[in-house]
Amino acid sequence: MTRIEMPVAVTHTFLGAAGAYQNSLSNQLWLILAAVVCVYIVLGVLYESYVHPLTILSTLPSAGVGALLALWITGNDLGVIGIIGIILLIGIVKKNAIMMIDFAIEAEREEGKSPRDAIFQAAILRFRPILMTTLAALFAAIPLMLGFGEGAELRRPLGIAIFGGLLLSQLLTMFTTPVVYLAFDRLAPTARRERRDDGPHPDRIDPEPIPGAPS
């Protein structure tokens, strides 16, 4: 059988739907990065802090690794549908850390607890709602993952990515989020966590001086 070699000057490129698909895959990293940056900005405005959004975003790597492992184990490629699943995980997984961090910040401000006691109490009291919401999302992904019929192979990577990401993140974030919270708390200035009494405070009303009383 004669082997025909193409000249070096001959090149090829994808056009139409194949070209659009190739371009979408080349921009997937920037798409995920833009989603993470938007989430960081929103959380920064919400908590008025540069540190706590990083604590919440620390839960995302475990979700991404879980989604990639699930796709690899099942023999599915990371295509556009898998990328959509990972972007959905950014919004679903971070609620675990939000529920704990929000409770811990409130305990520090209102009850005067130390960061260690506040995050410990948050991890215990928020475990049930975190587990319930995660299980609800897992059960919702099962029909996509195990579906059959016309077009099921297109939706299957979405369910697999969500299921794997949620499963691994649930197993890890309950342990890693308190550790990251305490680590970033040590880096934060102490003056932000303590209420100083040597300056005016907006919530404190100084009594009016009594005429004739010694100062």
Helices and strands as residue ranges (DSSP letters): H 16-26, H 28-47, H 52-57, H 60-73, H 80-111, H 115-125, H 127-146, H 152-187, G 190-192
